[in-house]
């Protein structure tokens, strides 16, 4: 693998790369389902990306669609392909797609997990129960390693 590819890959976390991979998969499935020739998948044209956004609008959250577009863009970058889309049009379409997202695709923010929440959970656990002990160890390890 060329060194510049390794450097580019290090610019994204593992979870971002996985999310981008999902977007790329959905994009290729979209192109295949529309009989878009493989040669026209990339570099992506504004018309193809606009059609892709339009097809997803109303079924996915705006954030998901935006993530898919970022994934396609990242793939172009990684492979040295031009990304010459009409950015204003794409951004406007992404805003429109966000407004068309179904209610099921929108979630309210959850309250953050704090040390007070962890203490409250701990107070409900029995110390002599191996499952409770393992659960609490996993909870606190995850909490403090992600902080």
C-alpha positions in Angstrom: 0.0 0.0 0.0 1.5 3.4 -1.0 2.6 5.5 1.9 0.3 8.4 1.0 -2.7 6.0 1.2 -1.6 5.0 4.7 -1.3 8.7 5.7 -4.8 9.4 4.3 -6.3 6.4 6.1 -4.8 7.6 9.4 -6.8 10.8 9.0 -10.0 8.9 9.8 -10.8 6.8 12.9 -11.7 3.1 12.5 -15.4 3.9 13.2 -15.4 6.7 10.6 -13.8 4.3 8.0 -16.5 1.7 8.8 -19.2 4.3 8.4 -17.7 5.6 5.1 -17.5 2.0 3.9 -21.3 1.6 4.5 -22.0 4.7 2.5 -19.9 3.5 -0.3 -21.7 0.1 -0.3 -25.1 1.8 -0.4 -23.9 4.1 -3.2 -22.7 1.1 -5.4 -26.0 -0.8 -4.7 -27.9 2.4 -5.8 -25.8 2.6 -9.0 -26.3 -1.1 -9.7 -30.0 -0.9 -9.1 -30.2 2.0 -11.6 -28.1 0.2 -14.2 -25.5 2.9 -14.0 -22.4 1.4 -15.8 -19.5 0.7 -13.4 -17.3 3.1 -15.3 -19.7 6.0 -14.4 -19.8 5.2 -10.6 -16.5 7.1 -10.2 -15.6 9.7 -10.5 -19.1 10.6 -9.4 -21.0 13.2 -11.2 -23.2 15.8 -9.7 -26.2 14.2 -11.5 -25.5 10.8 -10.0 -24.9 12.1 -6.5 -28.0 14.3 -6.7 -30.0 11.2 -7.8 -28.5 9.2 -4.9 -29.5 11.9 -2.4 -33.0 12.1 -3.9 -33.4 8.3 -3.7 -32.5 8.2 0.0 -34.4 11.4 1.0 -37.5 10.5 3.0 -36.1 7.1 4.1 -32.9 8.0 5.9 -31.9 10.7 8.4 -30.1 13.7 6.9 -27.0 12.8 9.0 -26.9 9.3 7.5 -27.2 10.6 4.0 -24.5 13.2 4.7 -22.2 10.5 6.1 -22.8 8.5 2.9 -21.8 11.4 0.8 -18.7 12.0 2.9 -17.8 8.3 2.5 -18.0 8.6 -1.3 -15.9 11.7 -1.2 -13.3 10.0 1.0 -13.1 7.1 -1.4 -12.4 9.5 -4.3 -9.7 11.2 -2.2 -8.2 7.9 -1.2 -8.0 6.8 -4.9 -6.8 10.2 -6.2 -10.1 10.7 -8.2 -11.4 14.2 -8.8 -14.4 15.4 -6.7 -15.8 18.1 -8.9 -19.4 18.4 -7.9 -21.7 21.4 -7.6 -21.1 21.8 -3.9 -23.9 24.4 -3.4 -26.4 22.1 -5.0 -25.3 19.0 -3.0 -25.3 21.0 0.3 -28.8 22.3 -0.5 -30.0 18.8 -1.3 -28.5 17.5 1.9 -30.4 20.1 3.9 -33.6 19.2 2.0 -33.0 15.5 2.7 -32.6 16.3 6.4 -36.0 18.0 6.4 -37.6 15.0 4.7 -36.2 12.5 7.1 -39.0 10.3 8.6 -39.7 10.7 12.3 -38.4 7.2 12.9 -35.0 8.4 11.7 -34.8 11.2 14.2 -33.9 10.5 17.8 -33.9 12.8 20.8 -30.6 13.2 22.5 -30.1 11.0 25.5 -28.9 12.3 28.8 -25.2 11.7 29.3 -23.8 9.0 31.5 -22.1 10.6 34.4 -20.4 9.3 37.5 -23.6 10.1 39.4 -25.5 7.7 37.0 -22.8 5.1 37.5 -23.1 5.4 41.3 -26.9 5.0 41.1 -26.5 1.9 39.0 -23.9 0.5 41.5 -26.3 1.0 44.4 -28.8 -1.3 42.7 -26.2 -4.1 42.1 -25.4 -6.9 44.6 -21.7 -7.2 45.2 -21.7 -11.0 45.7 -23.3 -11.6 42.3 -20.6 -12.5 39.7 -22.8 -11.2 36.8 -23.3 -7.8 38.6 -19.6 -7.6 39.3 -18.7 -8.3 35.6 -21.4 -5.8 34.4 -20.0 -3.1 36.7 -16.4 -3.7 35.6 -17.5 -3.5 31.9 -19.5 -0.3 32.6 -16.7 1.5 34.4 -14.0 0.3 32.0 -15.9 1.5 29.1 -16.8 4.8 30.8 -13.3 5.7 31.8 -11.6 4.4 28.6 -13.9 6.5 26.4 -13.6 9.7 28.5 
